[in-house]
Amino acid sequence: MSYFRLMFRSLISRMLLLTTFSVIVAQITSSYFLVNQFAESEEKTVLLNANNLAENALSTISFFQNLPLQYRHLVLEQLRDLGGSRFFVSLNSEKIMINPIADSVLKKRVIGTVENVLKRRIPSKNQLEIEFSDPDDLHVLKNDILLKDLPPSWGAYSLIIPSVKPPVLVLQVEIAKHEWLYLAAILPPPYLLIDKSIISPAQVITLIFTTVFVLVFIYLLFYWQTKPLKQLAMAVSEMSIDLDQKPLKEEGATEIVDATRAFNRMQQKLQRYINDREVLFRSISHDLKTPITRLRLRAELLDSEKQTNAFNHDLDDLEMLVKGALQTVKDTDIHENIQPVEICKLLEQISSSQPDKIKVITQKTLPYRGKPLALKRCLANLIDNGVKYGGTVQVSVNDSAESLQIIIQDNGPGIPKDELEQIFTPYRRLHNDQEGYGLGLGISRNIIHAHNGHLHLINRDKGGLEVIITLPRIYKSKNRH
């Protein structure tokens, strides 16, 4: 079931499914009404033909009943040689046993129509047998003789069997004791004695070809119409990583053009806002260096050494904040193009500097679309922290259709539970070493967030810290083509 849900997640697949269902329902419904209407019209024609055939049969029966006995066989020979009747006629000493065709509602109605016409003129004392037989199994003259065993000329004028082999109507009337008048004829077309199915094989083939043609046409139409929509979705996904991407081409349906134009305007506003913020931030950070330097010079002129040291300590803190702010901007806003990144090769490059302390467990993974330098800086920062505070680090990679997961484990003291979230705060430090500003984890998480991913810290049960990075494969379809 989950396979089918994944299969019909796209707009095109859902429209194709809906169209297929609609076409099939429409074809079945229209075929049902057309077949019923056509069958009703043909049924009326068949019953009318059966009534006319019964009238002709009644005339033939009356003719032979009134014909002197000594002339009957002579007339039969003339009919076989010269024609003159639409029936195959014979006089038999016994009733011929007929193997009937399968029963149907229309067959019973035809037999009932013929029987009603004949019984108006045939005395009730005379036995009357009416049945339909298959042409290849039509018994004539005697119970052990088939029509197909007789010379072709015997049925040349009355039983010319067409290629469709319609059923043959057989009438037998006992006109005297041990004397049965046998009449066989083919109903005029249409030959509608078998119940019609709602959809015939020919209609099924037509339905299949029509459905395939419509689906191909709709697929091409929707593929053409949704291509700009896919490009818009891709651009929206990449905007969190690459805000400086080129504006989208405004094409497609009116609604898609409006959405694309709105996206381009939003991107332009964000670009202006980010650029202005970056310029302002860098300017403020840069301008702060001059007054800091000036204050250091003035602090040296103070008479009290204690006050001088206090001033310098405050100025060191202020300078650290300025440098940290500049580093945050520099390390987070990395202007580079999005491209396929081989995560395993990236990890091998990072671990090559300390192969005895960093163990990388890799597997075959698909390229991940992102910013390679930003990802490398993020992973290097996290791995270096693990080596610094845990001695050794193990890195493993798990790849799936939905996400790429990187797990970094060290053997250090871990992080207090109440600090697992606060540790990402800028300048937050749990150690008193002189290196760094307490910005590394925050910068790393910002880089992961920019790639629409997540970064979690978990204290291991056996000691140490586990860093779990999850990068969603929002570009997986593009990667696999």
C-alpha positions in Angstrom: 0.0 0.0 0.0 2.8 2.4 0.8 4.3 1.7 -2.6 1.2 2.9 -4.3 1.0 6.0 -2.1 4.5 6.9 -3.1 3.7 6.1 -6.7 0.8 8.6 -6.8 2.3 11.5 -4.9 3.1 13.6 -7.9 0.5 15.9 -9.6 1.0 14.1 -13.0 0.5 10.6 -11.6 -2.6 11.7 -9.7 -4.1 13.4 -12.8 -3.3 10.3 -14.9 -5.0 8.1 -12.3 -8.1 10.4 -12.2 -8.2 10.6 -16.0 -7.9 6.8 -16.3 -10.8 6.3 -13.9 -12.9 9.0 -15.6 -12.3 7.6 -19.1 -13.1 4.0 -18.0 -16.3 5.1 -16.2 -17.3 7.3 -19.1 -16.7 4.5 -21.7 -18.5 1.9 -19.6 -21.5 4.1 -19.0 -21.7 5.2 -22.7 -21.2 1.7 -23.9 -23.9 0.4 -21.6 -26.5 2.9 -22.9 -25.4 2.5 -26.6 -25.4 -1.3 -26.4 -28.8 -1.4 -24.7 -30.2 1.1 -27.3 -28.7 -0.8 -30.2 -29.8 -4.1 -28.8 -33.4 -2.8 -28.3 -33.5 -1.6 -31.9 -32.1 -4.9 -33.2 -34.5 -6.9 -31.0 -37.5 -5.1 -32.5 -36.1 -5.9 -36.0 -35.6 -9.6 -35.1 -39.1 -9.9 -33.7 -40.6 -8.3 -36.8 -38.6 -10.6 -39.1 -39.7 -13.6 -37.0 -43.4 -12.5 -37.4 -42.9 -12.2 -41.2 -41.2 -15.6 -41.4 -44.0 -17.2 -39.4 -46.5 -15.8 -41.8 -44.6 -17.3 -44.7 -44.3 -20.6 -42.9 -48.0 -20.6 -42.3 -48.6 -20.2 -46.0 -46.2 -23.1 -46.8 -47.8 -25.3 -44.2 -51.3 -24.6 -45.6 -50.1 -25.2 -49.1 -48.8 -28.7 -48.3 -51.8 -29.6 -46.2 -54.1 -28.9 -49.1 -51.8 -30.5 -51.7 -52.9 -34.1 -52.7 -50.6 -36.7 -51.2 -49.4 -38.0 -54.6 -48.0 -34.6 -55.6 -46.2 -33.7 -52.4 -42.9 -35.5 -53.1 -43.0 -34.1 -56.7 -43.3 -30.6 -55.4 -40.5 -31.2 -52.9 -38.1 -32.3 -55.7 -39.0 -29.1 -57.7 -38.3 -27.0 -54.7 -34.9 -28.5 -54.2 -34.0 -28.2 -57.9 -35.6 -24.9 -58.8 -36.2 -23.1 -55.6 -39.3 -21.1 -54.9 -39.4 -21.2 -51.1 -37.3 -19.6 -48.4 -37.5 -22.8 -46.4 -35.8 -26.1 -46.6 -38.8 -28.4 -46.7 -39.1 -32.1 -46.2 -41.8 -34.6 -45.3 -40.6 -37.1 -42.7 -42.2 -40.1 -41.2 -40.9 -39.1 -37.7 -40.2 -36.0 -35.7 -36.5 -35.0 -36.1 -34.7 -34.5 -32.8 -33.1 -31.0 -32.8 -30.2 -30.1 -30.5 -31.2 -26.6 -29.4 -28.8 -23.7 -29.1 -28.3 -22.0 -25.7 -31.4 -20.4 -24.2 -31.7 -16.6 -24.1 -34.5 -14.1 -23.4 -34.6 -13.1 -27.1 -34.7 -16.7 -28.3 -37.7 -17.4 -26.2 -39.4 -14.2 -27.4 -38.8 -15.2 -31.1 -40.1 -18.7 -30.6 -43.1 -17.3 -28.8 -43.8 -14.8 -31.6 -43.6 -17.6 -34.3 -45.8 -19.9 -32.1 -48.5 -17.3 -31.7 -48.7 -16.7 -35.5 -48.8 -20.4 -36.3 -51.4 -21.4 -33.7 -53.9 -19.0 -35.2 -54.3 -21.3 -38.3 -53.0 -24.7 -37.2 -55.5 -26.9 -35.3 -54.5 -27.5 -31.7 -54.7 -31.3 -32.4 -51.6 -31.0 -34.7 -48.4 -31.2 -32.8 -46.1 -28.2 -33.4 -42.4 -28.1 -32.5 -40.3 -24.9 -32.8 -36.6 -24.7 -32.1 -33.3 -23.1 -33.1 -30.3 -25.3 -34.2 -26.7 -24.7 -34.9 -26.1 -24.9 -38.7 -23.3 -27.5 -38.2 -25.6 -29.6 -36.1 -28.8 -29.3 -38.1 -30.6 -32.7 -38.5 -32.7 -33.1 -41.6 -34.7 -35.9 -43.2 -33.8 -38.4 -40.5 -32.3 -38.2 -37.0 -28.9 -39.5 -38.2 -28.5 -37.2 -41.2 -27.0 -33.7 -40.9 -27.5 -30.9 -43.4 -23.7 -30.6 -44.0 -23.7 -34.3 -45.0 -26.1 -33.7 -47.9 -25.1 -32.4 -51.4 -24.8 -28.6 -51.4 -27.6 -28.4 -54.0 -30.2 -29.6 -51.5 -30.0 -26.4 -49.5 -28.8 -24.1 -52.2 -31.9 -22.0 -52.5 -33.0 -21.9 -48.9 -30.1 -22.5 -46.5 -27.2 -20.5 -47.8 -25.2 -20.3 -44.5 -23.3 -17.0 -44.2 -19.9 -16.9 -42.7 -21.2 -15.8 -39.3 -23.2 -19.1 -39.1 -26.5 -17.8 -37.6 -28.9 -20.2 -35.9 -31.4 -22.0 -38.0 -35.1 -21.9 -37.1 -36.7 -25.3 -37.4 -40.5 -25.8 -37.6 -42.1 -29.2 -37.4 -45.8 -29.8 -37.8 -47.6 -33.2 -37.7 -50.0 -32.7 -40.7 -51.1 -36.4 -40.5 -50.3 -39.5 -38.5 -46.6 -40.4 -39.1 -46.2 -37.5 -41.4 -44.2 -34.5 -40.2 -43.8 -31.4 -42.3 -40.2 -30.1 -41.7 -39.4 -26.4 -42.4 -35.9 -24.8 -41.7 -35.0 -21.3 -42.5 -32.5 -18.6 -41.4 -33.9 -15.4 -39.9 -32.9 -12.3 -41.8 -30.2 -10.3 -40.1 -29.5 -9.1 -37.4 -28.8 -12.4 -35.8 -29.4 -11.3 -32.2 -30.3 -14.5 -30.3 -27.3 -14.5 -27.9 -27.4 -12.2 -24.9 -25.1 -9.2 -25.6 -22.4 -8.3 -23.0 -22.2 -4.7 -21.8 -18.9 -4.3 -23.6 -17.8 -6.4 -26.5 -14.2 -7.5 -27.1 -14.0 -4.9 -29.9 -15.2 -2.2 -27.6 -12.7 -3.3 -25.0 -9.9 -2.9 -27.5 -11.3 0.5 -28.5 -11.5 1.5 -24.8 -7.8 0.5 -24.2 -6.5 2.4 -27.2 -8.6 5.4 -26.4 -7.5 5.4 -22.8 -3.8 5.0 -23.7 -4.1 7.8 -26.3 -5.8 10.2 -23.8 -3.3 9.3 -21.0 -0.3 10.0 -23.3 -1.8 13.2 -24.4 -2.6 14.3 -20.9 0.8 13.2 -19.6 2.6 15.4 -22.2 0.2 18.3 -21.5 0.7 18.2 -17.7 4.4 17.6 -18.0 4.7 20.7 -20.2 2.5 22.7 -17.8 4.1 21.4 -14.5 7.7 21.9 -15.7 7.7 25.5 -14.6 6.1 24.5 -11.3 8.9 22.0 -10.7 11.5 24.6 -11.4 9.7 26.9 -9.0 9.7 24.2 -6.3 13.4 23.6 -6.9 14.2 27.3 -6.7 12.2 27.6 -3.4 14.1 24.7 -1.9 17.5 26.0 -3.0 16.8 29.5 -1.9 17.6 28.6 1.7 21.1 27.6 0.6 21.7 29.9 -2.4 19.9 33.2 -2.1 21.8 34.7 -5.1 20.5 32.3 -7.7 19.3 33.7 -11.0 15.6 34.8 -11.2 13.3 32.2 -12.6 12.0 32.5 -16.2 8.3 33.4 -16.0 6.5 30.9 -18.2 3.6 28.4 -18.2 0.0 29.0 -17.2 -1.1 32.3 -15.8 -1.3 31.1 -12.3 2.2 29.6 -12.5 3.5 32.9 -14.0 2.0 34.9 -11.2 3.5 32.5 -8.6 6.9 32.7 -10.3 6.8 36.5 -10.5 5.9 36.7 -6.8 8.8 34.4 -6.0 11.3 36.5 -8.0 10.1 39.7 -6.2 10.4 38.0 -2.8 13.9 36.8 -3.6 15.0 40.2 -4.7 13.7 41.8 -1.5 15.5 39.2 0.6 18.7 39.7 -1.4 18.5 43.5 -0.7 17.7 42.9 2.9 20.6 40.4 3.5 23.1 42.5 1.6 22.1 45.7 3.5 22.3 43.8 6.8 25.7 42.3 5.9 27.1 45.6 4.8 25.8 47.3 8.0 27.1 44.6 10.2 30.5 44.5 8.7 30.7 48.3 8.8 29.8 48.5 12.5 32.2 45.7 13.4 35.0 47.3 11.4 34.4 50.7 12.8 34.5 49.4 16.4 38.2 48.5 16.0 39.3 52.1 15.8 37.7 53.2 19.2 38.9 50.0 20.8 42.5 50.7 19.7 42.1 54.3 20.9 40.8 53.2 24.3 43.7 50.9 24.7 46.1 53.8 24.2 44.2 55.9 26.7 44.2 53.0 29.2 47.9 53.0 29.1 48.0 56.6 30.2 46.1 55.9 33.4 48.1 56.3 36.6 46.5 53.3 38.3 47.8 49.9 37.0 44.7 48.2 38.5 42.4 50.4 36.4 44.5 49.9 33.4 44.3 46.1 33.7 40.5 46.4 34.2 40.1 48.6 31.1 42.2 46.2 29.0 40.2 43.2 30.3 37.0 44.9 29.2 38.5 45.9 25.9 39.7 42.3 25.3 36.1 41.1 25.9 34.7 43.7 23.5 37.3 42.9 20.9 36.5 39.2 21.2 32.8 40.0 20.6 33.7 42.0 17.5 36.0 39.3 16.1 33.4 36.6 16.9 30.7 38.6 15.1 32.9 39.0 12.0 33.7 35.3 12.2 30.0 34.4 12.4 29.2 36.4 9.3 32.3 35.1 7.5 31.7 31.4 8.3 27.9 31.4 7.9 27.3 33.5 4.8 29.5 31.5 2.4 28.9 32.7 -1.2 29.4 29.6 -3.4 27.4 27.7 -5.9 25.3 24.7 -5.1 26.7 21.5 -6.6 26.8 17.7 -6.0 28.9 16.9 -2.9 30.5 13.6 -2.2 30.0 13.5 1.5 32.2 10.4 2.0 35.2 11.9 0.1 34.7 15.1 2.2 34.9 13.1 5.4 38.0 11.3 4.2 39.7 14.6 3.4 38.9 15.9 7.0 40.1 12.6 8.6 43.3 12.5 6.6 45.0 15.0 8.9 44.5 12.8 12.0 43.9 9.3 10.7 44.8 7.8 14.1 42.1 9.7 15.9 39.3 9.9 13.4 37.6 6.7 12.1 35.2 7.1 9.2 32.7 4.3 8.4 31.4 5.0 4.9 29.0 3.3 2.5 28.0 3.9 -1.1 26.0 7.1 -1.1 24.5 9.3 -3.8 25.9 12.9 -4.2 24.2 15.5 -2.0 23.5 18.9 -3.5 24.8 21.7 -1.3 27.6 24.1 -0.7 30.8 22.0 -0.4 33.0 24.5 1.5 30.2 25.3 4.0 29.6 21.6 4.6 33.3 20.9 5.0 33.7 23.7 7.5 30.7 22.5 9.5 31.9 18.8 9.6 35.5 19.8 10.3 34.4 22.0 13.2 32.3 19.2 14.7 34.9 16.5 14.2 37.7 18.8 15.6 35.6 19.4 18.7 35.2 15.7 19.2 38.9 15.1 18.9 39.7 18.0 21.1 37.4 17.0 24.0 37.0 13.3 23.4 40.4 12.1 22.1 39.0 9.9 19.3 36.0 10.3 16.9 34.0 7.8 14.9 32.0 9.1 11.9 29.3 7.0 10.2 27.1 7.8 7.2 23.6 6.4 6.6 21.9 7.2 3.2 18.3 6.6 2.3 15.8 7.9 -0.3 14.6 10.6 2.0 17.6 11.8 3.9 21.4 11.6 4.4 22.4 11.1 8.0 25.9 11.7 9.5 26.6 10.5 13.0 29.8 11.8 14.9 30.6 10.0 18.2 33.4 10.9 20.6 34.6 9.5 24.0 34.7 12.8 25.9 32.8 13.9 29.0 29.7 14.9 27.0 27.6 18.0 27.7 25.3 18.5 30.8 21.7 17.8 29.9 20.5 21.3 30.7 23.2 22.7 28.3 22.4 20.6 25.2 20.4 23.4 23.7 22.1 26.4 25.3 25.5 25.3 23.9 24.4 26.7 20.5 24.1 30.2 21.9 26.9 32.5 20.6 29.9 32.8 23.0 28.6 30.0 25.1 31.5 27.9 26.4 31.8 25.0 28.8 35.6 25.1 29.1 38.2 27.7 30.0 40.7 27.1 27.2 42.0 30.2 25.4 41.2 28.9 21.8 38.0 29.9 20.1 35.1 32.2 20.9 32.3 29.7 21.6 30.8 30.2 18.1 31.6 26.9 16.4 28.5 24.9 17.3 26.2 27.8 16.5 27.8 28.3 13.1 27.7 24.6 12.3 24.0 24.4 13.1 23.3 27.5 11.0 25.0 25.9 8.1 22.9 22.7 8.5 19.7 24.7 8.9 20.6 26.6 5.7 20.6 23.2 4.0 17.1 22.5 5.5 18.7 19.9 7.8 18.8 19.3 11.6 21.6 19.0 14.1 21.0 17.2 17.4 23.4 16.5 20.4 22.9 13.4 22.5 24.9 12.1 25.4 25.8 8.5 24.9 25.0 5.9 27.5 28.5 4.7 27.7 30.0 8.2 27.8 30.8 10.7 25.2 28.8 12.9 22.9 26.9 11.9 19.7 26.2 14.5 17.1 23.4 13.6 14.6 23.2 15.5 11.4 20.1 14.9 9.1 20.2 16.4 5.6 16.9 15.9 3.7 17.2 14.8 0.1 14.9 17.5 -1.4 16.9 17.0 -4.7 16.9 13.2 -4.7 15.0 12.9 -8.0 17.5 15.2 -9.7 20.4 13.3 -8.2 19.1 10.0 -9.5 18.8 11.0 -13.1 
